[in-house]
Amino acid sequence: MTGVSGSGKSTLVTDILHNALIHKIYGSKVPLGRYKKIEGIQHIDKVIVVDQSPIGRTPRSNPATYTGVFSDIRDLFAQLPESKMRGYKPGRFSFNVKGGRCEACDGDGIKKIEMHFCRMCMLNAKFARGNGLLTRPWK
């Protein structure tokens, strides 16, 4: 599912589709989101939630990196006319490569600030906006 920030992707998937499916398939009592009709539920026999939560110790190890889907996305971005014009390779669109990741947070999406007098503070990186990638890779 794709769409601009705030367009309702999470609401549709989590509050409406997920809740309607687990209600129908498993008899869950979770509150249902508002919808008129969902077609095809009879063809689904189980629900498995796959989200962007980290799989390992780093925020970069999520299901998309584990399955390799980000490689396809990076290849696609590298094929864009502007990428070709600027000489960008797939690594330009990676969390793990200098020039692709946000250097302010090293691709983590947050800056860890060690403070000796109180616990560590976490701030969203200015250019990564919490996701670790440059928000404007063309610059």
C-alpha positions as CSV (number, residue, x, y, z in Angstrom):
1,M,0.0,0.0,0.0
2,T,1.4,3.4,-0.9
3,G,0.2,7.0,-0.4
4,V,1.2,10.3,0.9
5,S,1.7,10.9,4.6
6,G,-1.6,11.3,6.4
7,S,-3.7,9.8,3.6
8,G,-5.2,7.1,5.8
9,K,-3.0,4.0,4.9
10,S,-2.5,2.9,8.4
11,T,-6.2,3.5,9.4
12,L,-7.4,1.5,6.4
13,V,-5.1,-1.4,7.0
14,T,-5.1,-1.5,10.8
15,D,-8.4,-0.1,12.0
16,I,-10.6,-1.4,9.1
17,L,-9.1,-4.3,7.2
18,H,-7.2,-6.0,10.1
19,N,-10.0,-5.6,12.6
20,A,-12.7,-6.7,10.2
21,L,-10.7,-9.8,9.2
22,I,-9.9,-10.9,12.8
23,H,-13.5,-10.3,13.7
24,K,-14.8,-12.4,10.9
25,I,-12.2,-15.2,10.9
26,Y,-11.4,-15.5,14.6
27,G,-14.4,-14.0,16.3
28,S,-12.4,-11.1,17.8
29,K,-14.2,-8.5,19.8
30,V,-11.9,-5.6,18.7
31,P,-13.7,-2.4,17.8
32,L,-14.4,-2.3,14.1
33,G,-13.6,0.8,12.0
34,R,-16.3,2.4,9.8
35,Y,-16.7,0.9,6.4
36,K,-19.6,0.1,4.0
37,K,-18.4,-3.2,2.5
38,I,-15.4,-5.4,2.2
39,E,-15.5,-7.9,-0.6
40,G,-13.7,-11.2,-0.7
41,I,-13.3,-11.9,3.0
42,Q,-14.7,-15.5,2.4
43,H,-11.4,-16.2,0.4
44,I,-9.2,-15.5,3.4
45,D,-8.5,-18.1,6.1
46,K,-6.0,-16.5,8.3
47,V,-4.5,-13.1,9.2
48,I,-0.8,-12.5,9.8
49,V,0.4,-9.0,10.8
50,V,3.7,-7.9,9.2
51,D,4.6,-4.4,10.2
52,Q,7.8,-2.3,10.1
53,S,9.0,-3.2,13.6
54,P,12.7,-4.1,13.7
55,I,13.4,-7.8,13.6
56,G,16.9,-7.5,15.2
57,R,18.8,-5.0,17.3
58,T,18.9,-2.3,14.7
59,P,15.9,-0.3,13.4
60,R,17.2,-1.1,9.9
61,S,16.3,-4.8,10.2
62,N,12.7,-4.9,9.3
63,P,10.7,-7.3,7.2
64,A,11.4,-5.3,4.0
65,T,15.1,-5.4,4.5
66,Y,15.0,-9.1,5.5
67,T,13.1,-10.2,2.5
68,G,15.2,-8.1,0.1
69,V,12.3,-6.0,-1.2
70,F,14.3,-2.8,-0.6
71,S,16.8,-3.9,-3.2
72,D,14.1,-3.9,-5.8
73,I,13.0,-0.4,-4.7
74,R,16.5,0.9,-4.8
75,D,17.0,-0.5,-8.3
76,L,13.7,1.1,-9.4
77,F,14.8,4.5,-8.0
78,A,18.2,4.2,-9.7
79,Q,16.4,3.8,-13.0
80,L,14.6,7.1,-12.7
81,P,15.6,9.7,-15.3
82,E,16.9,12.1,-12.6
83,S,18.9,9.4,-10.9
84,K,20.5,8.5,-14.2
85,M,21.2,12.1,-15.0
86,R,22.9,12.6,-11.6
87,G,24.8,9.2,-11.8
88,Y,23.0,7.8,-8.8
89,K,23.4,4.0,-8.3
90,P,21.1,1.9,-6.1
91,G,23.3,2.5,-3.0
92,R,22.3,6.2,-3.1
93,F,18.9,5.0,-1.8
94,S,20.2,2.8,1.1
95,F,20.1,3.2,4.9
96,N,23.6,1.8,5.1
97,V,25.6,3.7,2.6
98,K,27.1,7.2,3.0
99,G,25.3,9.5,0.6
100,G,22.1,7.4,0.8
101,R,21.5,7.5,4.5
102,C,21.0,10.6,6.6
103,E,24.5,11.4,7.9
104,A,23.1,13.2,11.0
105,C,21.8,9.9,12.4
106,D,23.8,7.4,10.4
107,G,20.6,6.0,8.9
108,D,19.0,5.2,12.3
109,G,16.3,7.8,11.9
110,I,17.0,9.2,15.4
111,K,20.0,10.9,17.0
112,K,21.0,9.4,20.3
113,I,22.3,12.0,22.7
114,E,24.2,10.7,25.7
115,M,23.7,12.8,28.8
116,H,25.8,11.9,31.9
117,F,23.4,13.6,34.3
118,C,20.2,11.8,33.1
119,R,19.1,9.1,30.7
120,M,19.8,9.1,27.0
121,C,17.7,11.3,24.8
122,M,16.5,10.4,21.3
123,L,15.6,13.0,18.7
124,N,14.4,12.6,15.2
125,A,17.2,13.5,12.8
126,K,16.5,16.8,10.9
127,F,16.9,15.3,7.4
128,A,15.7,11.8,8.0
129,R,12.5,12.7,9.8
130,G,12.7,9.5,11.8
131,N,13.1,7.0,8.9
132,G,16.9,7.1,8.3
133,L,16.8,8.0,4.7
134,L,17.5,11.4,3.2
135,T,14.1,13.1,2.7
136,R,15.4,14.9,-0.4
137,P,17.9,12.5,-2.0
138,W,18.2,14.8,-5.1
139,K,20.0,17.5,-3.1
